[in-house]
């Protein structure tokens, strides 16, 4: 991992260099990769991976391979494990569905995909090589236009032997049943694909397939949750309320512990920002005991935390929390990965010291943004509204991430709370060509068409959550 308190050379674009043999090799060991933890930041422990309608994607691949369509998949991305599950869908479930329907598909079934350029920075340089070899396209999420990434995606939508997969949320939020507001880039790329094909005089249709993904614990490990809560209570200086018989306790017993933890952490953060950053106290909620009061207190805290970095980098305070986080990240990288310096090695010792100074300042100010990232989807009532083990696990792990980040753990090892079942659901393919006439009328109509398509993708993904609930219930 790089020393982010030292100025670094610019972050270069990592061009995709697709190697089918790498994909095929990964597919051979994929069941093992799903079950075992290969990296500290990758919990894994997933089995089985199911999909109740893989024939939808099998048919899309058949049309793609026969030259009738160009295909883009928009998938739900709530956890870092998601790509492993999609790979299982491509390598096992879709080919099986094709055989059952009486046709075969050219292997390996795979896709090009976009990923955050920052991932190889904290996971290791090997990840940049690996993603490149399996068709990854890095994107600077905070740049208004990452031209190299956009060019690479458009080229592959036009000519690549594989479809393209994009996560329209732009980042994980840790919530299996809450979808963050989608970014418009996925819809825009779909319309650009239609435009590029028409300019080339080609007749293929552009289809966009929504892909839902949920994780379910078939055998909830309440003992593991009890240990994690006890660890967090100890780290926070709270009395440890570990249960002697955790499996005999119900959700109503665990919820007060989780609520106490959340309130304690929120209170400590409020005190911290008021004492050291002059954040004004939040308005007192009408009912401070109601779980929704957490969201009322959390909103001004997150806003104030982001403003600290925005003031330092000279950024506006506008946009959603996700937009502001991405903008801050890009501004911080500009101070660390110096594109304005031709050769860091040619700097004098004094100038290099100044560059390092600013890099360290940027790293410190980005910490506030990292804190906000973990809470962009927190409502305060997520567990109370539906006290399932899945929601307990997701929320407790979000608190774990916060505590580890504040403690200064570089790459925390996320606890495993039992084996998870991945449930994939495929929506109805959207024909983007059918929307082209609305898009092509004018700039205003193009913007409206992108907004409408984005809203339709969001609605489809929210519907797929319910589908996954039904499918998971049948499987268990």
N, C-alpha and C positions, 0 to 999 in steps of 0.2 A: 504494500500500500504506500502511496506517495506521502511525503511529509508536507501537509497542507499549510504548515507555518513557514514554508519556503516557496519562493516564486518558482514556477514551473514553465517549461516550454508550452506552446499552444497545444490544445487538444486537437489532434489530427483526426480527420475522418477515417474510419475503419471500413474500407470498401468490402462489400460482401463477396466472398470467393467460395461459392457453393461447391462442396465436395460430397457427392452422393455416398461415397464409401464411409464418410464420417457419420452421416445420418443412418446408414444401414447398420453400422457398428453399434450406434447408440440404441437403435431399435432392438437389437439382439439382447442387450442387457437392461432394457427399459423396465421390465417387471421388478428386477432387483433394485434399480434406481428409485422406483416408486416406494419400495418397502423400507429401504435403509437410508439413514442420514449420511450423505456424502460430504456435506459442508455444514459448518455450524449454523449458518443463516438459512439453511434449507431443512425445514422440519421433516418433510417426507412422511413416512408411515402411512401411506395411502394404499388401500386395497379393499374392494375392487374398484375399478373405474367402469362405470356403466353409462349407457346412452340408450334411451328407449326408442329413438327414431334415427339411427345412423344411416338408414337408406336415403334420407334427404341429402346428406353430404355425398354419399356414394353416387347418387344421380348427378349432383353438381360436378363431381370430378369426372364422370363420364362425358358430360357435355363439354367440360373444359378440355379434356384430352382429345376430343373429336373436333375441336376448333369452333364450337358453336358459341361459347361464352368466354368471357374473362371473369374471374371470380375473386371477390374480396370477402374475407370473413371478419366480422366485428365481434370480438369475444369479451365476455365478462372477466375482469382481471382483479380479483380481490386479494389473492395471496401469491407469494413468489413461486409456489409449487405448480401454478396453473399450466405453464408450458409443458411440464412432464405429462400432465393428464391429457392435454390436446395431442401430444405425440402418441399416446396410447390410442386415442381415437383414430388418428391417421393410420397407424401401423397395424392395428388389430381389428378394431370394431368396424371401420368402413370397408376394408377388404372382405371381411366376413359377410357384411350386409350385401356387398356386390355379388359375391358368389351365390348367396341365397336367392338373389334376384336374377341369376342366370347370366351374368356378364363378369368380365375380369377387368382390372385396372392396371395400368403400367405402374410399377413400383420403382423407387419408394414413393409412397404418398406423403407429401410434406408441403410446406409453404415457406415463402419468404416472410419475414416479419420485422416489425419495427421495435427497437428497444431503446431504453434510456442510455445515452452516452455515458452517464455517470456510473453505470453498474460496474464496468471493469475497474473503476477507480477504487471502489471499496471491496470488491470481490476478488480482485487480482487480474493481472494482465492476461493470464491464460483465458479468462472469460471472453476477452475481445477476440482472440484468435478462434476460440470455439464457436462463438456466435457468428463470426464471419464465415466459418466453414460450413455452418448449417443454414446459411442464408439470412443472417441478421443484418438489419440496416440501422445504424445508430442515429439517433436524433437528439439535438439539443432542445429539450422540452421548453425552455424559457425564451428561446428566440422566436421572434414574430414570424420569421421565415428562415428555416434552415434549408437553404437552397440545395446543398449537396444531397441531403436526405430526401427532399421532395423530388429531385431529379431522379435519384436511384429508385424510388418507389414508382414513379410514373413510368420509367423505363421497364420495370418488371411487370407492372400491370399491362403493358403493351405486349411484351415479347417473351417474358420468362416462361420456362416449361412448368412452372408451379404457380399456384395462386398466391395471394398476399393476405396476411393476417395482421390486424391492427386492434389494439385495446383503446377504444374511444374515450375511456375515462382518463387516460393519460398517466394514471398511477394507481397503486393498490390503496384501498381504504380499510382493509381488515374486517369488513362487514359482509357476511354472506348474503344478507337480505336487504341491504341498502346500496343502491347504485348512485354514485356521485354524478353530478351534472356532466353530461358528455361534452367533450370539446368538438367544435365543428369541423376539425381537420379531416376526420374520416369521411364525412359526407362530401366535403369539397374534393377530396381525392377521387371519390367515386364519380363525381361529375366531370372532373378533369380526364378520367379514363375514357368516358364516353366521347368527350371532345377530341382527345388524341386519336382515338380510333376512327372517328368520322373524318378528321383531317387526313388520315392515312388511307381513306377510302375503304376501310374494312367494315365487315358486316356483323362482327360478333356483338352479342348483347353483354352488358355489364350487370352482373348479379351481385348483390350484397346479402350475405347470410348472417343473421344474428346468432350468436352462440352463447348459451347460458352455462354456468358452471357453479355448482354448490358443493359444499363438503358437509357430510353427515357423519356423526359418530354412532355407528350401529351398537356399540357396547360402551356407553359413557364411562370414563374412568374418573369417578368422583374422588377417589383417593389421590390421584395425581393433581386434580384441581385443588383439593384441600392442601396439598404440599405447596403448590404455587402460591395460594393465598397466604399461607403461613410465611413463606419466604418474603413476599411483598410486605406483609405486616411488620416483619423484623427489619427489613430495609428502611421502612418509613418510621421506625421508632414507635409503632403501635403495639399494644398488647397482642401477643400471638394467641389466636382463638382456635387453634388446630383441634379438629374433632377426633376423638378416640376411635369412633366407628364411622368414618366418612361415608361409607356406602349406605348406611342406615339413615342418613340425613336426607331431607328433601330440598328442593329449590328454595323453599321458604326459609330454610336455615342458612343457606349460602348467600342469599341476596343481601341480608343486613351487613355481612362482612364486606361484600363487594361495594355496597353503597358507602359504607364507612371509609373504605380505602379511597374511593373516588372523591368523596368530600374532603378527606384529609389532604390528598394531593392537590386538589383545586385550591384549598385554603392556603397551603404552603406556597404555591406558585403566586397566588394573589399577593401574599405578604412580601414575597421576594421582589416582584415587579413594582409594588408600591414603595418599598424601602429603597431599592437601588436604581429604579428607572422612572420614578415619579408617576407611575400609572395611577390615575385617580380611582378611588374605591368604586366598585360596581354598585348600581342601585339595588337596594334590598328587594328580593323577590317577595310577592304578596304571600306566598306560602313557601317558606324556606325549607320545609320538611318534604315537600313534594319532589319526586325525582326530576321533574321538568325544570326545577329551579337550577339544577346543575347546568343545563343548556343556557339558561338566562345569564348565569354568572360566567360561563365559559366563553360566550361570544365576545364580550368586551375584552376578556383576557387575551384571546387569540388575536383580536384586532390590534390591541396594544403591543403585543409581542412582535407582530409583523412590522408595525410602524417604527420600531427601534431600528431594524435593519433597513427599512425603506428610507428613513431619514439619513442614515449613514451613506447609503448608495445614491441618494438623490432621486428616489423613485416615487411615483404617485401612489396614493393609498386607495386606488380604485380597483374594482373587479372582485371576483369571488376569491375565497381563501385559496383555492387551488391555483388560480391564475396568479395571484400575488406570490405564492410560494415559488412557482416556476420562474417568475420574473426576478425574484430575489436570488434564486439559485444561479441563474445565468449571470446576474451582476456580480455575484461572488466569484464565479469562475473567471470572469474577466479580470479580476484583481489577482487571481492565483495563477491562471494559465495565460501568460502575457502575450497576446497577439500583437501588441503595440511595440514589442521589443524584438528586434531582428535576431539577436543572439545574446542570451543571458550570460554566456561565458565571456563576452567581450566587455561587460560592464566593469566599472571600477569597483573596488571593495566597498566603497561608500555607497555607490548607487545600488549595488546588489543588496546591501543592508537595508536601504530604503524600500526596495522591492519586496524583500522578505518581511519587512515591517507591515506593509500593506496586505501582504498575503495572510499574515497572522491576524490582522484586524478583520479581514474579510471572513476568515474561518470562524472567528468568535461570533461575528454578527450573524452568520448563517446558522448558528446553533438555535437561535430563536425560531427560524423558519423550520428547522427539523422538528422542533417540538410541536409546532402547529400542524405539520404534515400528519402526525399520528391521530389528530382529533378532528379532521375535516368532516367526518360523517357522524360524530358522536352527538346523540340527541338527549341523553340522560334518561330516556325511558325505554331504550331498546330491549333491555333484559326484562324490565317489569311488564312491558306489553306482551311479551311472549317468553316466559322463563324456561327456555329449552337449554339443554346442555351446550348446544352449539353456540347460542348467544352468550352464555356464561363464559365459554372458552374464548370466544373472539374478543370479548370486552376485557377479560382478565389479561389476555396476551397483549392487548393494546397498552394496558397499564404497565405490564412488564417491560415493554419496549421503552416507555417513557422513563421508568426508573433506571433502566440500564443506560439509557442515553445520558441522563443527568449524572449518573455515577461515572461516566466517562468510558464505558466499555466500548471498545472499537467495533467488534463484531460479536454481538451477544448471541449465545447459544439458546435459541428458543426452546422452552420445554415442550415435550410431546405429551398430549393429554389423551392418548389413546389412538388406536388406528382409525383413520378416517376413510369413509367411502366417498369417492368423487362421482357426482351425478351430473352428466352433461345433457343439455337439452338444446335441440336445434329448432330455430324458428322458421318462418316461411321466407324463402328467398325473395328479396326485393329487386325488381327489374328497374334499374336506374334509367334505362332508355325511355321507359314510359313517362318519366318525369322531366325528360330533356327539354321538351317544348316550353315548359314553364321556366326552366332555368335559363334558356337561351334568349328570352325576350329582351331583357335589359339587365343592367347591373343591379338595379333594385330587385327585380324579380329573381335574379340569381341568388342574391343574399337571402331572400325569402324562401327559395327552394332549398337552400342549404339548411336553414333553420327548421323547415318542415321535416326534411329527411332526418336531421339530428333528433328531433322530437319523436319521430316514428321509430327510430332505432332504440331510443330510451324506453319508449312504451313497450316495444317488443322484448327488450331485455327484462323489464319488470314483470312482464307476463311469464317469461321463462323461469322466474323464481318460483312462481306458483306451480309450474309444470314440474320443476325439480322436486318440490315438496311432495307432489303426488307420486312421482316416480320413485323417490327415496323411500316413501312409506310402503309402497308395494314391495320394493326389494328387501326391506327389513322385516 
